């Protein structure tokens, strides 16, 4: 190559180099700096839930928690993982982000409490397209409040920025809870016998299940707006849908400590129809009396709007019963006394019968 050719190559390379631009992660949609700014506030909110069993700070590779072996001499760890689902769509419409954290924690707490477990710690996962610090902090505030109310520690989590994966202003929220129970105090439903009585405890509304159908009926079929007052609901549509998923932990503890429980079912996705059989032993079924409680107006209106069959309603929604406690017939009086002292509304909704492991309604 002669001198002129060499000079031309160098000139071309220089031009190419000058034209190149350094691309940042932020330009790809992930703002690490914004995440760092939110971290301090999140750490403070999580730290409010800590107890002496928490051995690590937020921000490590893993959360550390020391199990109290004096409290659980023969411990069994119980875990559950769940999400808030399309209830989040209503939260986005209304700009309400605090209560979804409570929904998530309470849902997971109930899932392990029905097995006799006490919640120990919780971890959350929030994924969004574009990080909005104020929204993330509000969600974590709700998680923190619910963890403190249920006596468990928020020891870690993940906030993922995924540009292009979620629509603007939207996010997904899920979490995992770990609890413990002494091996001899595990509640599986194996103790259930024919003749046991079903006691139903009220829900606050849909809790966190059935929202895809509810949203279709209220917003697409009836054309209601989320801020619209609906006489049949005795409330605004959005408010009726955003009622917080309740925690049954406190009353569950009272009942289990009194040894009046054969089994418990948290009524979530699948309704009474699919959740109650999960704890019933083989060769038995459940008979539920539909006249034993008044179905809340929200469910009645949903059924009317879509002409929804009864079987479908009881598989999609909790129908006003968020927890079913199975109690031996001879202990029902004692169980009712405990519930009354706690000012806990309840209904005798049926009994355990011989037959297939399914629920029949009459």
C-alpha positions in Angstrom: 0.0 0.0 0.0 1.4 3.4 -1.0 1.5 6.5 1.2 -1.5 8.1 -0.4 -3.6 4.9 0.2 -2.5 4.7 3.8 -3.5 8.3 4.4 -6.9 7.7 2.9 -7.6 4.8 5.2 -6.6 6.8 8.2 -8.8 9.6 7.1 -11.8 7.3 6.6 -11.3 5.7 10.0 -11.1 9.1 11.7 -14.4 10.1 10.1 -16.1 6.8 11.2 -14.8 7.2 14.8 -16.0 10.8 15.0 -19.5 9.7 13.8 -19.9 7.0 16.5 -21.9 7.8 19.7 -21.7 6.1 23.0 -25.1 4.6 23.9 -26.1 4.5 27.5 -28.3 2.0 29.4 -30.6 4.9 30.2 -31.1 5.5 26.5 -32.2 1.9 26.2 -34.8 2.6 28.8 -33.2 1.5 32.0 -32.4 4.3 34.4 -30.0 2.9 37.0 -29.6 6.3 38.6 -33.3 6.5 39.2 -33.3 3.1 40.8 -30.4 4.1 43.1 -32.3 7.2 44.2 -35.3 5.1 45.2 -33.2 2.5 47.1 -32.7 4.6 50.2 -36.4 5.2 50.8 -37.2 1.5 50.1 -34.5 0.5 52.7 -36.1 2.7 55.3 -39.6 1.3 54.7 -38.3 -2.3 54.8 -36.3 -1.6 58.0 -39.5 -0.7 59.8 -40.5 -4.3 59.5 -37.3 -5.8 60.9 -37.0 -7.8 64.1 -34.1 -9.4 65.9 -34.3 -12.5 63.5 -33.3 -10.3 60.5 -29.6 -10.6 60.1 -29.0 -8.6 56.9 -29.8 -5.2 55.3 -31.7 -4.6 52.1 -29.4 -4.6 49.1 -27.4 -7.7 49.7 -27.4 -10.7 47.4 -29.7 -12.5 49.7 -31.8 -11.8 52.8 -30.7 -13.5 56.0 -33.1 -14.6 58.7 -32.4 -16.5 61.9 -35.0 -19.1 62.9 -36.0 -19.1 66.5 -35.6 -22.7 67.5 -37.0 -22.2 71.0 -40.2 -21.0 69.4 -40.2 -23.8 66.8 -38.4 -26.8 68.4 -39.3 -29.1 65.5 -39.8 -26.5 62.7 -41.3 -26.9 59.3 -41.0 -24.0 56.8 -44.1 -23.2 54.8 -43.9 -21.0 51.7 -46.2 -19.5 49.2 -45.8 -17.3 46.1 -48.5 -15.2 44.4 -49.4 -12.0 42.6 -52.0 -9.3 42.6 -53.2 -10.1 39.0 -55.4 -7.8 36.9 -56.6 -5.9 40.0 -53.6 -3.9 39.1 -55.4 -2.6 36.0 -58.0 -0.9 38.3 -55.2 0.5 40.4 -53.6 2.0 37.3 -56.9 3.6 36.3 -57.4 5.1 39.7 -53.8 5.9 40.5 -54.1 3.9 43.8 -50.9 2.0 44.5 -50.7 1.7 48.3 -53.3 -0.9 48.7 -52.0 -3.4 46.1 -49.0 -4.1 48.4 -51.4 -4.9 51.2 -53.4 -7.2 48.9 -50.3 -9.1 48.0 -48.9 -9.6 51.5 -52.3 -10.5 53.0 -53.0 -13.0 50.3 -49.7 -14.8 50.9 -50.1 -14.7 54.7 -53.5 -16.4 54.4 -52.1 -19.1 52.2 -49.7 -20.3 54.8 -51.8 -19.4 57.9 -54.4 -22.0 56.9 -51.7 -24.6 57.3 -50.9 -23.4 60.8 -47.9 -21.4 59.9 -46.8 -18.0 61.3 -45.3 -15.7 58.7 -41.6 -14.9 59.2 -40.5 -12.9 56.2 -41.6 -11.7 52.8 -39.9 -10.9 49.5 -41.4 -8.9 46.6 -40.9 -8.6 42.9 -42.0 -5.5 41.0 -41.4 -5.2 37.3 -42.2 -2.1 35.2 -41.3 -0.6 31.8 -40.2 2.8 33.1 -39.3 3.3 36.8 -41.5 5.9 38.6 -39.9 6.3 42.0 -43.0 7.7 43.6 -45.1 4.8 42.5 -42.5 2.2 43.5 -42.2 3.8 47.0 -45.9 3.9 47.4 -46.2 0.2 46.6 -43.4 -0.7 49.0 -45.1 1.4 51.7 -48.1 -0.8 51.3 -46.0 -3.9 51.5 -44.2 -2.6 54.6 -47.5 -1.7 56.4 -49.0 -5.1 55.7 -45.8 -6.9 56.8 -45.8 -5.0 60.1 -49.5 -5.7 60.6 -48.9 -9.4 60.1 -45.7 -9.5 62.1 -43.4 -10.5 59.3 -40.2 -8.8 58.0 -39.8 -7.5 54.5 -36.2 -8.6 54.0 -35.7 -8.2 50.2 -37.0 -8.1 46.7 -36.4 -7.1 43.2 -37.4 -4.0 41.2 -36.9 -4.8 37.5 -36.9 -2.2 34.7 -38.1 -3.8 31.5 -38.6 -1.2 28.8 -40.9 -2.3 26.0 -42.3 -5.2 28.1 -44.9 -3.2 29.9 -47.1 -0.3 28.8 -46.4 3.2 30.2 -47.6 3.6 33.8 -48.0 -0.1 34.3 -46.2 -2.7 36.4 -46.6 -6.2 37.8 -46.3 -7.2 41.4 -45.7 -10.6 43.0 -44.2 -11.9 46.2 -43.0 -14.9 48.2 -43.7 -15.5 51.9 -41.9 -17.9 54.2 -43.4 -19.0 57.5 -42.9 -21.7 60.1 -44.9 -24.1 62.1 -43.9 -26.8 64.6 -44.3 -30.2 62.9 -47.0 -31.4 65.4 -49.1 -28.2 64.7 -49.3 -28.5 60.9 -52.9 -28.3 59.6 -53.4 -30.3 56.4 -57.0 -31.3 56.6 -56.2 -34.9 57.3 -58.1 -34.6 60.6 -61.4 -33.7 58.8 -64.2 -36.2 59.4 -67.7 -36.7 58.1 -70.1 -34.5 60.1 -67.6 -31.7 60.6 -69.1 -28.2 60.2 -68.1 -25.5 57.7 -67.8 -22.0 59.1 -67.4 -19.2 56.6 -65.8 -15.9 57.3 -66.7 -12.9 55.1 -64.4 -11.5 52.5 -64.0 -7.7 51.8 -65.0 -8.1 48.2 -63.2 -9.8 45.3 -59.9 -9.8 47.2 -57.4 -10.6 44.4 -59.3 -13.0 42.2 -61.8 -12.9 39.4 -60.8 -9.4 38.1 -60.5 -10.3 34.5 -64.2 -11.3 34.4 -65.3 -8.5 36.8 -63.5 -5.8 34.7 -65.1 -7.2 31.5 -68.6 -7.1 33.0 -68.3 -3.7 34.7 -66.2 -1.7 32.2 -66.9 -3.4 28.8 -70.5 -4.7 29.2 -72.0 -2.1 31.6 -69.6 0.7 30.3 -69.2 2.0 33.9 -66.3 4.3 34.6 -64.0 3.6 37.6 -65.2 6.7 39.4 -68.9 6.1 38.6 -71.3 5.6 41.5 -73.5 2.5 40.9 -76.6 2.1 42.9 -76.6 -1.7 42.8 -73.1 -1.6 44.3 -73.8 1.2 46.8 -70.4 2.5 45.9 -68.2 3.7 43.1 -67.1 1.0 40.7 -63.4 1.5 41.4 -63.8 1.7 45.2 -65.8 -1.6 45.2 -63.1 -3.3 43.2 -60.2 -1.9 45.2 -61.2 -3.1 48.7 -58.2 -4.7 50.3 -57.8 -8.4 50.5 -58.1 -9.1 54.2 -55.7 -11.0 56.4 -57.3 -13.7 58.5 -54.1 -14.3 60.5 -55.3 -13.0 63.8 -58.5 -15.0 64.0 -56.8 -18.1 62.6 -54.3 -17.9 65.5 -57.1 -17.7 68.0 -58.9 -20.7 66.5 -55.9 -22.9 66.1 -54.6 -22.1 69.6 -57.9 -23.2 71.0 -57.6 -26.5 69.0 -61.0 -26.3 67.4 -59.8 -26.6 63.7 -59.8 -29.7 61.5 -58.8 -27.8 58.4 -59.0 -24.4 56.7 -59.3 -23.2 53.1 -58.4 -19.8 51.8 -60.9 -19.0 49.1 -58.9 -17.5 46.3 -58.8 -18.3 42.5 -61.3 -21.1 41.9 -63.7 -20.0 44.6 -65.2 -22.3 47.1 -65.7 -24.9 44.4 -62.0 -25.5 43.8 -60.4 -24.4 47.0 -62.3 -26.3 49.6 -61.7 -29.8 48.1 -57.9 -29.2 48.4 -58.1 -29.9 52.1 -60.8 -32.6 52.1 -59.7 -36.2 52.6 -60.5 -38.9 50.0 -64.0 -40.4 50.3 -65.5 -37.1 51.6 -67.1 -34.1 50.1 -68.6 -30.8 51.2 -72.2 -29.7 51.2 -72.7 -26.0 51.1 -76.0 -24.3 51.9 -76.4 -21.3 49.7 -79.1 -19.7 51.9 -76.7 -19.6 54.9 -75.2 -16.2 54.0 -76.2 -13.2 52.0 -74.1 -12.8 48.8 -72.8 -9.2 48.7 -74.3 -6.8 46.1 -71.1 -6.7 44.0 -71.3 -10.4 43.1 -75.1 -10.3 42.5 -74.7 -7.4 40.1 -71.8 -9.0 38.3 -73.9 -12.1 37.8 -76.8 -10.1 36.5 -74.7 -8.0 34.1 -73.3 -11.1 32.4 -76.1 -13.6 33.0 -73.3 -15.7 34.5 -74.2 -19.2 35.5 -74.1 -20.0 39.2 -71.4 -22.7 38.8 -69.2 -20.1 36.9 -69.7 -17.5 39.7 -68.6 -19.9 42.4 -65.5 -20.9 40.4 -64.5 -17.3 39.5 -65.3 -15.5 42.8 -65.3 -16.0 46.5 -68.9 -14.9 46.6 -68.5 -13.2 50.0 -66.7 -16.0 51.8 -62.9 -15.5 52.1 -62.1 -18.3 54.5 -63.7 -21.6 55.3 -62.9 -23.2 58.7 -63.7 -26.9 59.2 -64.7 -27.6 62.8 -65.6 -30.8 64.5 -69.4 -30.7 65.4 -68.6 -31.0 69.1 -66.3 -28.0 69.0 -68.6 -25.6 67.0 -70.0 -23.9 70.2 -66.4 -23.2 71.4 -65.4 -21.9 67.9 -68.4 -19.6 67.7 -67.6 -18.2 71.2 -64.1 -17.4 70.0 -65.4 -15.7 66.9 -67.9 -13.7 68.8 -65.4 -12.5 71.3 -63.2 -11.3 68.4 -66.3 -9.6 66.9 -65.7 -11.8 63.8 -68.8 -12.2 61.6 -69.3 -15.7 60.5 -71.8 -18.2 59.0 -72.4 -21.9 59.4 -72.4 -22.6 55.6 -72.5 -26.4 55.5 -70.9 -29.7 56.5 -68.6 -32.5 55.5 -70.4 -35.5 54.0 -69.4 -38.9 52.5 -68.9 -38.9 48.7 -66.6 -37.5 46.1 -64.0 -34.9 46.9 -66.0 -32.0 45.6 -68.5 -29.3 46.7 -72.2 -29.6 46.2 -74.5 -26.6 46.7 -78.1 -26.7 47.9 
